[in-house]
Amino acid sequence: MALLVMLLVLLLSKPGFSQKNDSKNNTNVIAMRCGRNAVTSLPNFIKNRNSTFSDLRIQLLNQRVYARAQALSSGDSVFAAVQCRNYLSVDQCVACFDDSVSELDSCRSGNGGFVSFDNCYVRYEDYADFYNDPYVMADSDLTPTLLCGNQSASQPTVFNQVVDGFLSDIRDATPKTSNLYVASTRQVTSENATVYVTAQCVEGINQARCQTCMNTAYDILNDCLPNTEGRFFHLGCFARYSDTPFFNVNQTIDISSFLKGHSSKVAVIAAAVAGVVLILLVLLSWLLYRSWKKSKKNEQEFEGAVHYNYKDLQQATNNFNEENILGKGGFGEVFKGVLDETNVVAVKKLLVQHAGVKEEFENEIKLISNIHHRNLLRLLGWSIEGSYLLLVLEYMPNGSLDRFLWGAKRGILNWNQRYEIIFGIARGLAHLHNEFHIKIVHRDIKSSNILLSDDFKPKIADFGLARFQPEDQSHVSTKFAGTLGYTAPEYAVGGVLSEKVDTYSFGIVTLEIISGRKSTEVKCDSQSTDYLLENTWKLYEKKMHVKVIDDTLNLNRYEQEHVMKIIEIALLCTQSPASIRPTMSEVVLMLQEGQSLGKRQLTRPTFVSNQDRRIYIGSSRPKDIQATQQSQS
């Protein structure tokens, strides 16, 4: 009997698939949005939302890849839907759904939200119209999302031809299938590679709407070529291509019957012939190719961002007029730029001080053009012209966080806003450390590098000091670059760099947000000569750390208790040695679940001396720091 049950389970289960970094599919958010409108009763709305999520999960466990649910009790109705890719097993589908629910938990007060991963899509709203018309909430800023890989094909012309034809076929076939879904493969003979493509429209929409979305997907995905991977998401559909398998070859669908009078084999044969011709041309013009290759390299590597004309940026910033300066730092100046009536950007003009600066500039572009997270500042474009090196970035109307802590706007932020900023910074760093395709250490987290949107949502800026960290190394040694007062002692003294350097800096910034004080400021109304971290630790030892809280905050008892827990988390982040600090993923969980230390015990942090600006580590002799503190932009 047990054997029969086991066989039945195996027959009902969909085959799984192996994939490099498959576990990360559910942790990279492709697109996400939270509702902006308030609800009548937030507790009722959250209760109904959780009820729909439970219902959806049960449906997925019953072998479904698409499910709807609704909860209408006590007003504040919630309607929800989930859709998994058809190639997933039940376990993979449910795992993606669980990750989506966890991600959507940050939509705390709005009337809905959606999130898309590679493997699934979840949406909930306070209305049901989106079931059959996903664009019913087509706000002006609700644009399609495009994510391109960072690896270019070795023979881009042939690769472009094959993939373009393949995507064209997928565009035409998807709306004609019974479930608005395809998964298919195609060979690129010149590269001895297989391209995997899937496309899926949201279930419930009609064929015409699916076709419109797939037309957009085809047009936009072409911008990724010749990169070997690309993803497209809009509310109506999802499409992805890659030369790395993400489903099994036995899970493909024959799309030839859905195509109008042309065979995909013809495209393959034509591409193969074109490949032979291309090889001959390359052999005959090798010298010309070598001289041109270097000039084209940057264009292929910077596919994730737009190349701007220098004169256009010069005009947008009124010839880089001082009146448009948003900030200054060790790497240059940032200007406000107006490209047109509705498109305002920030233009970062880098100072050319040495021969290697262009290489550093290229590294920064390659790094940040592929990073997409709601708490990380997005790169929109770039420009290189002579000695002028420019980055075009998102414009953040509220400027940097430090202005709201001790600048002219001090006292504006309430505790809930400050907590959301702390939480957002933690999520952004966790993404850099664990959720991107490689681990990135920022190295210069400080209040002036945290920018605020018009609704005070934080975005981490200035990746100019960021370093790639090999995944198989706990730390790397490097020349010190950062800002004293925020920098972990092991990095400032010994140049030992790990992700825990960012954890330390996060702890310091958190204390600044709570106290409204600079990390290097001595409190004026006190006889103490302690900087912020040491002052906080002494108050914590006396169980008086409530005195750290900014006196402009008017907190009730519950809020005070909450702030004191966050202070403990901040102190935990500043512990030495680095190994006892939590990871940023652990910090996110502690903040999210209202936990503080758990079983951890705090020890006295390492401090910067007020008198001689030296680092003390344990009982060892002080070591002078030779690095000069950078100005805060």
N, C-alpha and C positions, 0 to 999 in steps of 0.2 A: 504493500500500500504506500509506504514512504517513497519507494522508488517511482511509483506512478505519479505521485504528487510532484516530485522533483522534475520528472520529465515534462509534466504539464506546465510548470513554472518556466522551464527552459524554452518550451514552444511558444509561450505567450510573450516572452521577453524579446525586445528588439535587440539585435546584435550591437555590441559596443564598438568603439573605435579607439585606436591608439593615435596619439598625437603628441608632438613635442610641446611641453608646457601646457598640457590640456587642462590642468587644474587652474590655470590662470584665466581661462576663458570666462569664468564667472566672476572674476574680481576686477576686470578692466571695464569700467563703465564707458560705453560708446556714446550714450546720450541720456540725459536726465533732466527732468523739470518738475518743480513743485508748484502747486496751485497758489495763486496770489490773493484770492478772495477769502475773506473770513467766513467761518461757519457760525451757525446760531449757538450751538453748544459743543465745544470742542470735546469734552468727555464722551458725549453721545456719538459724535462723528468718529472718534477713534475706536470706540466700542464696535460700531457698525463696520468700520474698515477691517478691524481684526477678525470679525465674524466672516466677512467675505473672503479674506485671505485663507481662513481655515477651510471654508467650503471649496475654494479653488484647489487647495492642496489635496483634499480628498479625491476630487475629480481627476487630478493628475495621477494619483496613485492607482486609479482604475483604468490605466492604459490610455489616457487621453493626452493629446498634445495641445489642445485648445479647450479653454473652459471659461464660463461666465458665472458670475454670482452677484447677488444683491442682498442688502440688508436695509429694511425700511422702518425699523422700530424706533420709537421715541423721536421721530423727526430726524433731520440731518441724514437723509438717505445716502447710501454709498453703492455705486455700481462698479464692478471690477471685472477685469479680463486678463488672462495669461495665454501666451502662445509660445510653445517651444518649437525648435527646428525638428523636422520630421525624422532626421537621422539619429536622434538621441534615444538612449534607453530610458526606461521609466526613472531609474535612479538618477541619471544625469539631468533629466528634465526637472525632477523635484529639487535636486541640489541647486540648479540655476534659479528656480523659483524662490527657494529659501534665501539665496544671496540677494535676490531682488527685493524681497520683503525687508531684509536687513538694511539695504541701501535706502529704501523708501521711508524708513523710520525717521530719517532726518527731515522729512516733510512734516513738520510738527503742527503747524497751525493753518495751512492753506486748505482749500476745498478739493484737492486732488493731487495727482502726480503720475509720472510714468518714468520708467527706467528701461534701458535696453542694454543687453549684453550680447556677445556673439551667439549664445545658445538660446536665449529667450527674451521675451518682452512682457512687461507687466504694467498695467495702467488701472487707475481707479479715479472716479470723478463723483460729483454729487448729482450727475445727470446721466441718462442712459443713451443719449443720442450718438455718442462716439462709437457704440457697438457697430453700427452700419455706416457711419460717416466719420472717419478718424480726424477729418480736418474741420470739424464743427467748432473747434477751439483754435482756429488759425490766427493766432496773434501775429502782429507784424514782425516780431523777432523769432518766430518759430521756423527756423530755416533748416534745410537738410544738413546732416552731419556726414562728413567724409574723413576717414582715417586711412592714411597711406603707410605702407611699410617703408623701411629705410634701406632696403637692399635693392639695387638696380639689376636688371637682367644683363647678362654678359654680352648678348647680341640684341640690343634694344629694338632695332628695326623689325626683325623677324618676330620677336616676342610681342611687340605692339600689334602687328598684323594679325597674329593668331588670337590673342586675347580680345582685341577689338571685335573680330568676327564672332568669337565665342560669346562675348557679352551681348552682341547684337542678337544672336540666336536666343539667348536666355531672355532678353527683353521681350522678344516676340512670343516665346513659348509659354512663359510663366502665366500670363492671364488666361491662357486657353486650357490649362490643366484643370481637373475637377476640384482640386484643393488649393489652387493658386500657389503651387510650390514646385520647384525643380531642384535637382542636384545632379551635376553632370561633370565629366572630365574630358579633357582634350590634350593631345600630345603636341609639344613644341619640339619638333624633330631636331632642329639645329642646336638646341640646348640639352637634348636628351632629358627633357623634363615633362612632367604632367601638371596641368593646371586644373585645380579643383574649383568649381563655382557652385554656389547655391543662391537661390532667390526665393522670397516668400512674401506674399501680400497678406495683410491682416485679414483673418477669416471674417466673413460677414459683408465685406465690401463687394461691389459689383465688378464685372470684368472691365468696364470702362475706366473706373477709378484705379483699378489695379494697373491697367495699361499706362495710364498717365503717370503713375508713380514709377513704374519700371522705365518709362522713357526718361524721366529725370535721373533715375539711378544710372542708366547707361551713359547719359551725357556727363554726369559728374564723376563717375568712376573712371572714365577715360583720363581724367586729370592725374590719376595715380600712375599711369603708365610712363616710363617703363619699369616702375617698381614692381616687385614680384608679389605684392600683396596689397589689397585694398578692401575697405569696408564702406558701405553706404547705409544710412538709416534715415527714414522719415516716418511720420506717423502711419503712413499707409503701407510701407514695405521695407524690407531689408534685403541687401545683396552683398555678397562677399566673394572675392576670388583670391587664390593663393597657390603657390607652387609647393606648399607643404600640405600633406593630407590632413583634413579635419573631419572626414567621414570615410567609410569603407567604400571600395570600388563596387562592391555588390549592393550598395544602397543607391546607385545612380538610377536615373530615369531616362528612357529613350525619348529625346525631344524631337527627333526627325519628323514624326508624324504631325507635329504642331507647327512646323515651319512652312512658309508659303513658297512652294516650288523651287526650293534650293536645298541642297544637301550639305550638311556640315562637313562631309568628306571632301567636297569640292574645295572648301576653305582650307582644309588641312593640306590637300595636295598643292593648292596654289601657294600656301605658305612655305611648303617644302621647296618648291621650285624657286620661290623668291629667296629662300635661304641659300640655295646653291649659287644663285646669281650674286647675292650679296657677298658671299665668301670670295668669289672671283674678283669682284670689284675691290674688296678690301686688300686682297693680295696684290692687285695691280697698282693700288694707290697707298701703299703702306706708309711711305714717308709723309705724305700729306695727312694721313689719318693720325699719325703720331703727333704731329705739330698742333693738330686741332683738338686732340683728345683732352689735353689739359684744360683748355679754355671752356670745354663743355662739361667738365667734371662737376663744377659747382651747380650748374643748372640741374643735373640729374640728382644731386644729393639734396637739393633744397626744394624738392617737390612739395613738401608739406606747407610751404609759405609762398606768398606772392612776391615777385620781384617788382619793386617800384622804381620809377624813373627819379633820379636825384632832383631834377628841376621841379617835378611835381611836389616832392616833399619840401623843397625849399620854398615853394609858393604856399604850401599848406601851413607852414610855420612862420609866414611873413619874413622870409629870409633869416630864420632862426633868431628872431627878435627876442631880446631879453624879457620883454613883457610876456612872452609865451613860455618861459622856463617854469617847469613843474618841479624840478629838483636837480641837485648837483651831487656828484659822488666821485670816488676815486677813478672811475672808468669813463667819466664824461658827464654830459648834461642831457636832461630829458625835457622835450618841448611838447606843448600842446599843438596838434595839427588838425586843421579842418579841411578834409579832402573834398567834401561837398556839404550841402545843407544838413544832411542827416548822418554823416559819417565823420565822427570825431575820433582821433587816434592820439597815441603818445609816441613821439619819435625820439629814440635814444641815439644820440650822436656820440660815438666813441672817440676818445682821444688817441691819435696815432703817436706813440712814444717810442716804438722800437720796431725792428724789422719783422718780428714774429707776431705782431698784433693782428694781421689779416688771418693768420692760421687760427689764432684764438677766437677771432670773430666767426670764422667758418665753423669751428667746434661748437660755439654757442648756438648758432643757427641749427646745426645738425641735432643738437641736444633738445632744444625747446620747441622746434617745429613739430615734433612728434608727441609732445606732452599735451594731453587734453583732460583737464579735471576742473571742476567748478571752483576749487580753491587754489588754483595755480594760474598765474597770469599768462594769457595766450599770446603767442607770436602770430601776428597777422602778415608780416612781410619783412623785406630786407632790401638793402641797396648798397652796392659797392661801386664807387666811382673815384678813381685816383686815390687820394689819401682819405676820402670821406667814407666812413663805415657807419651805416645807419640800420637800426632795428625799428620796425613799426609794430607797436604793441597795443593791446586793449587800453582804452582810456578809462580811468577810474575817477569819476567825478568828485569823490570825497577825499582823494589824495591818500596820504600815508597815515597809518595808525597813530604815530607819535604825536601828530597835531591834535588828536582828540584826548591824549593822555596828559600832556603837559604844555601843549601849545595854546593858541588863542581859542580853540574849540573845547578846551578842558571842561569836563562836567556834563557834556551833552549825552554821552553814552550811559545808559542805565545798565543794571547788572545782567539782565537777560541778553542785551546786545553784546556785552563783554564776554559772556559765557559762549554765545554763538561764535564770536570771533576766535576765542580759544579753541573751541571744538573744530572750527573750520581749518585753523592752522594745523592742528593735529592730524586731521584727515588728509590735508595736502601733503604733509611730510610722510605719512604712512604710504601714500600713493608713490611718492618718489622712492622710498626705501624698499617697498615690497610688491607694488602692484604694476609698476612699469616693467618693460621687458628686460631692463637691466637696473641694478641698484644705483641710485644717484644720491650723493651727499651734497647738500646745498652749500654748507660751510660758512654762510654769513646770514643766518637768521637773526633779525633784529626788528624792532618796531618800525623803523623807517623803511624796511623792505616788505612790510605788510600793507597792501593797498586795500581800500574799501570801496565797494560799489555804492550806487545811490541808495541802496537799502542796507548798507553797512555789512554786506557779506565780504569776508576776507579773501584776498588772493595773494599768494606768496610771489614776490617779484625778484628780479635780478639773479638770474642763473649764471651770471658771468663768472662766478667763483666756483660753480658746481664742478664736481669731479666724478667720473665713473669709478665705481668700486667693483673689482672682480668678485663674482659671486662666491668663489671658493676661498676668499680671504676675509678674515674678521676685521682687519684694518690694513691700511697702507701708510707708508711714511711719505710726507710731502712737505714742501716749504710752507711756512705759516702764511696764511692769507685770510683775513677776517677782521673782526672788530673787537678789541679788548673790552671787557665788561660783559660780553656775550659768549666769549669763546671758552671752551672746555680746557682745563689746565693741561691735560695730556697732549693736546694739540698745540696750544700756545707755547709750551716749553719744549716738547720733544718732536713736534710735527707728526704725531701719531693720529691718523685720520680714520674714523669709522662713522657709521650712522649714529652712534651715541654722542658724537659731537653736536649733531643737530638736536638730539634729545636734550642735552644740557642747555643749548641756546633757547629751545622752546620753554624750558623751565624758567629761565630768566625773563623772557618776554611775558610769560604768564604772570609772574610777580609784578611786572611793570603794569600790565593791564588791570590787575587787582588793586594795586597801590596808587596808580597815577604818578609814580616816581620813576626817574631814570635809574638804570642799574648802577650808574657811577655817581649818583647824587647823594650827598650827605644831608640828612634831614636838618633843615635850618632851625626848627624850634626845639632842638634837642642838644644836649651836651655830648651826645654820641658822635663819634667820627666814623661810624660804620657805614659801608655801602649797603645797598638794598638787600643782597643775599645774606650777609652776615647779620644785619639788623633783623631780618625775618627769622633766621635760625634762632637767635637769642630769645625772641618773643615766643617762638614755638616751644623752646625748652621750658619756658615759664608758663606754657599753656595760655599765653596772652596774644596769640597771633591774630586775633580779631582786630588788634590795633594796626595791623598792616593795611587794612582795607581803606581805600580812598575815602576821605571825609566828604567828598561831594556825593557819595552814594547814600541814599536813604533806604536802608534795608530792614525788612522785617526779620523776625527770629529765624524763620525757615531759610530765608535767603542768606543770613549770616552763617548758618550751619553749612549750607551748600558751599559758600565761598571758602570756609575754613577747610573743607575737604579738598577743594581745588588747590589751596595753598600747600597742603600735604603732598598732593600729586606733583606740584611744581618742585618742591624740595626733593622728592624722590628722583626727579629728573636731573638734579644737580649733584647727585652723589658721586663720590670717587671711591674706588676705581670705576672706569666706565662700565665694566661688566655687570655691576649691580644696578645700573640704570635700566628702566624698562625700555622695550622697543616702542616705537610710535604706534604700532598696531595695538600693543597692550595699553598704551595711554588712551587711545580712542575708546577701547572697551571700558576702561575705568571711568572715563568721562561720560560715556553713554549710559552705563548701568548705575551711575551714582556711587561707585565704589571709590575708596581712597587707597589705603595701604594694604588692606587684607592682612596677610601674615608677614608682610615685609616690615623691617625695622629701619628707621631712619638713623643715619650717622651724621656726624658733623661734616658739612661740605667743605670743599677747598675754597679758600677766599683769596681775593686780590687785596694786598695790603694798601691801606689808605696813604701811608706815609711815603713808601718808596716804590709803590706800584710793582711789587714783585710777587711772584707766585709762591705760596707755601704748600707743599705736599707732605702731609703727615708730619713727621718730626725731622725731615731732611732739611738741609740748609737751603735758604732761598736762592732762586736763580733769577738773574735779571732777564727781563724780556726786552729784546732788541727791536720788536716790531712796533711801528708807529700806528697809533689809533687812527683809523680812517674817518673822514668827515661823514656825517650821516646825511644821506640824500633825502 
